Amino acid sequence: MEETARTLEDANYELDSEYESVFKMLNGANFTNRDGIEFAGLDGVYDDKGENASWLVRIRQDQKIGEVMDRVPFGILNKTITGLGATTLEIMNKERNSIIVVPTKSLAYSKYKSANAKKGGQYAFYVGSPIKEIKSNVAPNQILSYLSNSGATKKKFLVVADSLPFLIDILLKNNVDVYHEYFLMVDEIDTMQADSAYRPKLENVMDYYFKFDRKQRSAVSATINDFSNPDLELESRVTTCWKENPRRKIDLVYTSHVDDAAKELIKRKLDDCPNDKILVAYNSLDGILNILSLLKKDNVAVNSDFGILCSERSNDKIKEYLDDTDNVIDDEARLQKKIVFMTCAYFAGIDIQDQCHLLTISSHLQPFTYLSAQRMAQIAGRCRDGNLSETIIYDIPQQSFRSEFKNKYEYQASLISRAKAYADFLNSTKDAVIHNPELKELERFIDSFVDFIAKSKVDNSDYPIKIIRQNCLDRTFMPAYFNIDALVEKWELVHDLYSDRQRLEDELKKQHDVNVIEYCMTIEEHDVSCIEEIKGRNAERRAENVDRLRPILLDWHNNGRNEAQYNELFREQDKKVQDLCTEFKKLSPYVDVETLFDGLAEKYQDKRTLRNYVNAVIFHVMPDDHAFKADVLAKFHYHDIAAHLGERGIGKISREEKIEKMKEVFRVHLRRTDMDENTLSEYFSCFFKTRRSGGVDKITGLNPLGLPAPVQYISSDMSLFDLFLFPQVGQ
């Protein structure tokens, strides 16, 4: 069978499960036997190039995959239809031990609860951080107890992606041949691609994925994206579809202000359908709170009938706007509020057992809310019994951003090429250091240099994203393929789908029935008062949190700088306060901690101001004989100036001379030639105390911040890239 298949020019086959066939098996999954018909195997077919086959399986309309196959086939499974039941099939089948990896703990928990409700007792086991009645992290002895439980002949682990290394480590230490005895299913793999940019550990899952036998692993989604990872592209692929894939009826609302449009549409739904539930997908908590405030301003009671599904870190924030933040969805996945908003943590995987009017929102004002057509399909599939209606609200920027790349494929190729070059360079350097220990300092420098430079971003609203990573098992450097996938998707959203009003409409019309509506308003009609109040309250809340944080961080520093304690504290903060924590942790060994914290608390809300403060502290705590500092002082003849301070003409320096000397310093010590004149001037002001005299700067001393003497000085072997803060760079 296999040898015959190798002669085929193209191993892409279509199998129709509604008609009799000679096939009985596909990628390890047996077709359900109907009417005694015997099928033949299709396991492990290759084309004439030795590449894995791609199969299309047509399923009878409205069937679940579990009605056609007895287990999930190995390889890439593109369901094409949300709610097809692949995860349920793998959990419920009794054919094998399974590890089902999902991107979020809410999804892992809901699948775990559902399985045990159906099967009873300890049929499935949840591995992840605390949630609801699970009050602490899973302990090794709990996993071992589950393994020894004879009540379940096959083991089913529901695992949050971040916890997979922990689980596999426990299994291996207890002599479980996990890579051969367990089937690994990576669920919602496209969500892991998209979310890896801010959860870098997600791609570690794939390091383990490729350790499993080829026939013991599967990556699954209803909205499969392209993969940059060539190993995933080589996986055997099964695509399932119905005779007629569902065509959604969509009201597509183009607007100048998405929050105002959403407010009006919610009011209309409440008036027209007072007994129906409304689900709003919007990846902006401030946007959600703005809509709530606008509704309240229009005398719509929002406290009792509204709920928000978002990350736990945001609960304190929403408590100021809603009376009840906990009882939003019950264990049976039924919404407990008439109107529920959800952020991206709930865009994939969650099964909602209510029919709702769905509103999905994207806005150029917050590009992280941009949604691809595939992501919108995921969201539309959250209500397992279908939606009462679907409305998509969007806007586009008035001025589109131009890219140097013609299309996403050219952009992707550029990222992969850069990533491979950086990874090869790092691996060869690492190997050279192993054989030449005297190069150890060079390794530290290059690690920091590549970590800094090997980042990319689509536009100036983004944070730079690393395009290289270390394999979590063998520690070799490699392209961060999921991050590259996320960047490519973002590029397509910014430079294609949301670059023109017509593009989203055209894309949706390919598969769905779209009714286009325009809802635009003048600047005078647009109400900005609510969002301004929200932003003002955000700043107040952040300041209150920083005040609470002060004694905690000081105590943390003074009592041993416990890493686990710091990490827990760090996770609880928003991004800006996390920046403060990061710099406090880095600088606190060198500066009086009370002075340091107060300085950071004053500067952290503005990136540029924070950067200049940190860089001034770094230079201050360098000893004078540090290579970088010594060169700066020599370039500007500081020791001569210091010996003759107050004398006429001493210390004056023109802007041109200042810029040229700073350029040379950064070129020699950091190999940086991309610093603009304004940035170089800012660094100069971080290093020297100056005053303007006769239209030029006059150096009057060091330590422009007036900091006390260092507690200790920075070691000369610390990388400058790990110390200084730099302006963000990227494509």
N, C-alpha and C positions, 0 to 999 in steps of 0.2 A: 504493500500500500504506500509506504513512505517513498520507496524508490521510484514508483510510478509517478508520484506527485512531484518529484524533483524535476521531471521533464516538462511540467506545465510552464507556460510563459508567464502566467499571472495567477497567483493563488488567492484570488478574491472570489468567494463563492456566496451565493444567496440561498438560504435554506428557508423554506416556508413550512412552519410547523402545522399549518392547517391541512396539508395534503400528505398523502403517504410518501414515505421516503425510505431509502436504504440506510439512512444514517441513524445510529443509536447513541453516539457520544460526540461531544464537542468540547475540546480543551478540558477533559476530565469530568465534565458534567454530563450525566445521562439524561437523554430526552425521556419524558414521561411516556411509557408504553401504552398506546391506545389500540383497542380492538385486536390485541394479539399480534400486531404488526411487528416484524423484526427489523431493527435498524442496524446499520453498520457503523463502525467507529470512524471518527474523524480526528483522532488524537495525534498532535504533533506533526502536522502537515507543513512542508516547506515548499517554496517555489524553486525554480531552477538556479537561483542565485544563493540559495541556502538561507533566505530570509524567512522569518515567521509569517504564517498566513494571516489573512484578514477575512473574517466571516461576517456575513449579514444574516441575522435570523429574524424572520418575520413572525410575529406573535399574533394570534387571533385578537381582534379588537377587544380592548378593555381587560385582557388577561394580565395576570401578574406573572413575573418570571418564574415564581415557584410552581405555577401550574404547567410549566413547560419543561423545566430542568429540575433535577433533584439537588443541585448545589450550584454555587457560583463558579463559572469556568475560570481557569487560570488565565493570566495575562491581563491586558487592558480590557475592561468591560465598559463600553459606552452604552448606557441604557437609553439615551435620547429622550426618555420620558421620566419625569419626576414621579415618585410614588410607585415605582414598579415593583418594589419589595425585595430588592437584592440583599439589603442588609438583614432584613427579617429572615430571608431564605438561609443565609449563612449562619445566623444565630440559631435557627430552629432545626436545621438538618442534623441528623444524628450520625452522619457518615464520618466526621473527623473532628479533631480538636481544632479550635479556631482562635485567632487573635484578631479582633476587629478594631482597627485604629481609626479614630475620628478626630476632627480638628478641635472640637470644643467639649468641655466637661458637661455642658447642658445636654448635648446630644448623646454623649456616652451614658450619662445618668438616665436619660429618658428611655433609651434602648434597653438598658440593664433592668430598669423597673418594669418595663413592658414584658420582657422575656420572663422574669421571675413571677410576674402576675399570671402569665399564661401557663408556665411550667411548674410553678411552685418552688418554695424553698430556695436553695442556693444553686439554681440551674446555671445562671450566668454570674459573672463577677466583675465589679467595677474597679478600675484602677485609675485614680486621678486625685486631684486635690479635693478638699472638703466641699460638700454641697448638701444642702438640706439636712437630712438626719445623719449623714456621714460627716462627723464633726472633726475628724483628723485624717491626715494622710494615711494611706494603706500601709500597714506594716508587713514585713516579710513573713512573719508567722501566720498572718491571715491568708496570704496566698498559699502557703504550704498546707494550711488547714483545708482550704478549698480543693487543692490537688488531691488530698487524701480522702475527700468526701466521696463515698461510694454511691451516693444518691444520683450523681450525674455521671454517666458512663463516658461522655465526651465533654471536654472543658471548653467553655466559651468565655473568653476575656473581652470585656468592653473597655478599651484603653484610650485615654486622652493622649494625643501625639507626644506631648512632652514627657509622658510617663513610660513610654515604650522601652527606653534603655533600662530603666529600673526593673520592669517586669522581666525582660529577657535575661538580665543579670541574675535575678533570683532563680529563674528556671535553670539556667546553665549551672549555677553553683549547686543545684540540687539534682544534678545528673539527668536533666531532661534534655533530650536531643531535639531542641526546639526547632532548629532549621529543617529538620526532616520529619518530625512528628506533628508539627502544627502547620496549619494553613494560615497565612497572613493576608488579611484583606485590608487595604488602605482605602477607606471610604471618603467620598467627597474630596478627591485628590485635587480638583481644580481650586477648591477653597484653600487648600494648603499652599498651592502655588501663589495665589493672590495674597494670602495673609503672611507669608514667610518674610515679607519686607519688614514687618514690625514684630514678628515672632521667629527669629532666625533658627531656633531649634527645630522648627517643623521639618526642614529638609533632612535632618538627621534620621528621620524615619526611613528615607530611601537608602541610607547606608546599610541599615538592617534588611530592608526589602531585598536587596540583591544578594544577601547572604542565604536567603531561603532558596530551596530547590526551585527551579523554573516552574515546575508544575505545582508548587506549594505556595503560590503568591498571586495576588490580583490587586489591581488598582481600579477603582470604580467611581463613576459619576454619571449623572444624566446630562451634564454639560461639559464634556471633555474639551479641554483647550489643547493647542499645540504644545509640544514639549521641546525645550531646548536640549534636554538631556538625551544624547544619542542612544543610550542604553534603553531608555523607555520607548523611544521610537522603534526599537527592534523587538519589543515585546509582541507576542501574538495578540491579535485584537479581535474581540467579538463585539459587534454592534447589534443591538436589539431594537426593533421598532414594530409598531402596529401597522396594519394595512393603511390606515389613515391616521397620521399623527395629529394630535389635537390642534385645532386652530383657535387661538384665544381671540375673544372680542375685546379690543382695547380702545379706550378713549385716550388719545394722546394730546395732552394739554401743553401747548407752547406758551410760555409766559415771560414777563419781564421780572417777576418777583415770585419765587416758588412758594414761600411761606404764606403770602397773602392769598395766592391761588388755592393752596391746600386748605386754608381756613374757610374760604368760601365754599369749597366743595364738600367739606365735612359738614358745614351748616346745612347745605342743601340735602345731603344724605340723611341727616338727622330729621329734617322736616319731611322728606319724602318717604323714608323708611324707618320710622321711630323704633321699631322692634328688632332691627337688624344690627349686626355687629360690624365694626369698621376696623380694618387692620392697615396701619400706615408704616411703610418701610422707608426709613430715612436715617442715613448714617451720620447724623449730626445732632448731638444732644442739645446744643444751643438752638439749632433750628427747631427741634421738637418743642423745647420750652418756649420758644417764640410763638409757635402756633398755638400752644396752650394759652399763653398770655393774650394773644389776639382774640381767641375765642372767649376768654373770660371778659375781655374788654367789650365784646359784643353781647354780654349777658348770657353766655352759655355756661352752665354750671359744669366745671371741669374736675372738681376734686373727687367726687365719688364714682363717676362712671368712666374715668380715664386711667390707663395703666401704661407703664413703660417697661419693655424688656431690653435690658442693656447690661453691661458688665457690672459686677459687684462694686467696683471702684467708684461708680457714679451714683450709688444709692444715696449718699448723704446730700448730693446736689439736688436730686429730684424730690427729696423729702420736703424741700422748701416750697415745692409747687403742687404736690399731691399728698392727700391725707394718708392713703394706703399704698405703699410701694411694694408690698410682698405678695399679696394675693392677686396675681395677674393671670397665672395659668396654673391649673391644678395637675395632679399626677396622671389624670386621664387625658391631659393635653387639651382641655377645654378652657377657653378664655373666660375669665371671671369679671371682665369689664366690658362695657359696651364698645369703647374705643380703645385700641391698644396700639402704641407705637413700638417699633423695634429697630434696634441698630444692627450693625453687621454681624454681631455675635450670634444673631438668630436668623440670618439670611439663608443658611443651609442646614439641612438635617432635621430641624425641629418639625415634628408632625402636629399640626393643629387640627383638632377634630370638630371644628366649627366651620360653617360657610360664612364668609365675610365679604364686604365690599373692600377691595384692596386698592390702596393708593401707594404708589412708588414714586420717590422723589430724587432727582439729581439736580445739582446746582453748580455752575462754574465758580460761584463765589467761594465754594468749599470743594475743591476738586476731588478730595477724598470721598465725596458722595457720588462721584461719577459711577455709573453702572453700565456694564456691557449688556448686550441683548441676552447673552447666556445667563448672566447673573440675574437679570430680570425674570428669566424663565425659572430659575431656582426659587426666587422669591414667590412667584406665582404658584409654585407647587407646594408651598408650606401648608395651605389648607387642603387636606387630603380628599375632602369631598367636593372640591371645586370652589370657585369664587362666585359670589353673587354678581359682582361686576369687577372690572379692572380698569384703573386709571393710572396713567404714567404722566407725571408732571416734570417738566424740564425747562432749562433755559440754556443759552449759549453765551460765550463772551462776545462783547461788541467787537473786539479785535482779536483775531486768531494769532497764535504763535507759529512762527515759521521754524521748520526744522531743516538741518543740513541733510537729512536722510529722505529719500524719495518715498519709502514705504517702511512698514514695520519689519519686513524681512531683512532689509538693508541695515536697519537699526540693530536688529537681533544679531546679525552676523558681526557687526562692529563690536558689540558687547562680548560675544563669545570669543572673538579673536583677542581682545584685550585681556579677558579673564584667563584664557589659556596661556598667554604670554606671561602674565603676572604669576600664575600658578607654577609654570615651568621654572621661572626665575627663582621663586622661593624654594621649590623642591631641590633644585640644583645647589642653591646656597646652603640649604639645610644639610645636604649630603656633604658639601665641602667642609662645613664646620665640624661634622662628625669625624672626618678624617684629619682635620687640622684645627685642634682646639684653640690655637692662638687667634682664630677668627671669630671667637665667641662674641666679642663686642660688635663686630660687623653684622652678625646675625641679628642682634637686638636692634641695630639701626635699620637694617633692611626690613625686618618684620614690621616695624613701626611705619616706615616709609610706604611700603606697599599697602599696609592696612589703611593708611590715610589716603593714598592716591587712587587705590583700586575701588573707587566708588562712582556711582553715576546717579543722575536724577533727570527727570523729563523736563521740568520747568522750575522756576525759582520758588514756587510754592511748596516744593517737595523737600523732604529730608534726603540727603544722599544715602544710597543703598549700596551695600557691599556686593561686588560681583565675584568675589572669591571667598572660599570658606575652607575649613579643614575637615576632612572626613573624620567623623567622631570615633571611628574604630581604629584606623591606622595612622591618623593624624597627618596624612599627606594633604597638600593644598590642591584645590580643584575649583573649577568654576562653580559659583553658587547658582545652579541652574534655575531653581525656583525663584530666586530674586530676579534673575534675568527674565524669566517668564512674566513676573509681576511688572517689571519695567516695560517690557514689550506691550503688555496689555494697556498699561497707563499711556504709553506713547500713542497707541491706536485710539484711545479714548480722547486724548487731548488734541491730536493732530488729524483725526479723521471723524470719529462718530459725533463729537461735540464741537467740531470746527465749523459746521454749517447747519442751519436749522433743518434742512431737508434730509440730512444723512440718517438720523435716527428713524425718521418716518420711513425712509426707503428700506432700511434694514429690517424693521419690524414687519413691513408689508410682504416680505418674502415668504413668511410662514403664517401670518395672522391677519385678521380683519381689523383694520385700523380706522377709527373715526377721529379726524383731526379737529381740535378746538383751539382757538386762540384766546388767551386771557391776559391782556396787557393793560397797564395803567400808567398814568403819568407819575412823575416824581412827587408831585403834590399829593396825589392819592395814596402813595406808598407810606405806610406807618412805620417809622423807624424807632419810635419811642420805646417799644417793648424790648427789642433786641439790644438797644443801648442800656436799658436797665439791667438786662441779663448779663451783659458784658461787665457793667459796673459792679454787679453783685459777684460775678466770678472773681474780679480783682480783689474785692473785699474778703471773699471766702479764702482765696489763696493767701492773702496777707494774714488772716486769722490762723490759717494752717501753719504758715511759716513761724508765727509767734509760738504756737504749740510745739513746733518742731525744734525750736532753739534749745530748750533744756534737754530734750531727748537726745539730740545729736551731740551736745556737749558731754552729756553723761556717757553716751556710747564711746566717745573718744577717750574720756578719762578713765574708763573701766575696761580697757583691753581691746577695743575696736573689733568686737565679735562680728565675723563676716556674715553668719546666718542672720543675726539680728539686723544688720544693716540691709541685707537683701530683702527681708520681710518689710522693713520700713520703706525702702525704696519703691517696692511694688505698689504701695498704697498711695503714692503721690501722682499728681498729674505731670505732664511732660515738663513744664517750666520748673516746677519744684524738684523734679528729678535732676534737672541740670544743676540746680543749687546743691543738691546732695552729692552729685558726682564730683563737683569741684571742691566741696568741703572735704570729702574723703581724700581727695588727691593732695590738697594743700595743708590740711590740718597738722601733719607731723612737723611742719616748718614754721608756722606762724601762730602767734597767740590766738587760740581758738575763738574767744569771744570777739576779738577784733575782726577776725576772718569771717565769722558767721554774719556779723552785723554788716560788713562790707558786701558780702554776697547777697544778703537780704535786700540791700538797697539797690542792687544792680541786676538781679537775675531775670527780671521781666522783659528786658530788652537784650537781644542776642549780642548786638554790637557793643553795648555798654558792658555787659558781662565779660565778653571776650577781652576787652581792653583792661578791665580790672584784673582778671586772672593773669594775663600776660605781664602786667606790672608787678604782681605778686611773685610770679616765677622769676623774673629778672632780679628782683630784690633778694630772693633767697638763694640765688646762685653765689658761690664764693667768687671773689675777684679773679682767682686763677682758673676758673672754669673756662674751657676753650672758647665757648661762644661769647661769654661775657667779656673775657679778656680781649677778644678781637674787637668787640663793639667799643669798649673803652679806648683801645688803641686807635681805632679808625677815627674817633672823634677827639683824640688827644686829651682825654678827660683828666688824666693825672696832671698834665701841665696846667689845664684849666683850674683844677682844684687847688693847685699850689698858688695860683694868682687870682683867685676870685675877687671881684670888686675892681680889678684894674681895668682901665679903659680899653675897650675893644676885645677883651678876652672872652672867649666862648661864643662869639657870634658865628652863625653859619647860615648860608643861603639855602633856600628850598632846594635848588638844583643839586648843591653839594650834599645836602642831607639825603636826598633821594638816591643819588648815585652810590653813596657809601652804604646805605641800607640795602640796596640791591645786591651789592657785592657780598655783604654779610650773609644774606639769605641764599645766595647762589652757592657760596662756599660751604656753609654749614648744613643747609637743608636741601640743596639741589633744587631750590625753588626759583624759577625765572618768570612765574606767572603773576607776581604780586603787583597790583596797580599802585600808582603813586599815592593815592589817598590812604590805602592800607599801609603802605610803607611809612607814611607820615604818622599814622596812628601808633605803629610800633615804636617809632622814635619817641613819641610822647609818653609811651608806657615805660621807657627806659630812663629818660632824663626829665628832670625838673627844668622848666624853661619859662622865659617871659619874652614878650615881643619887644623889640628895640629897633627903632629905625627901619621898620618893615621887614626885619629878619628875626629869626629865633636866636635867643641868647641862652646857652646852657648855664644854669645856676646851681646844679647839683644833681644827685640821684634821688631815688625813692620819691617819686611825685605823689604817691598816696600818703606819705607821712607815716608809714607803718613802723611799729616797734622793731627792734633788732630781731633777726630770725631766732627761733627756738633751736633750730639746727639748719645746716645748709644742705642743699640738694647735692646728691652724689654726682660726680662728673660722668659716670657711665649710664645715667638715665637718658633715654632717648628724648630729643627735643620734640619729636612728633607726639610723644606721650604727655609732654608737659604743656607746650603752648597750644592755644586755641587758634584756629585759622578760619578765614571765611570759607563758606561751603563752596565746593567745586563740583562739577559734573557736566554732563553733556548739555 
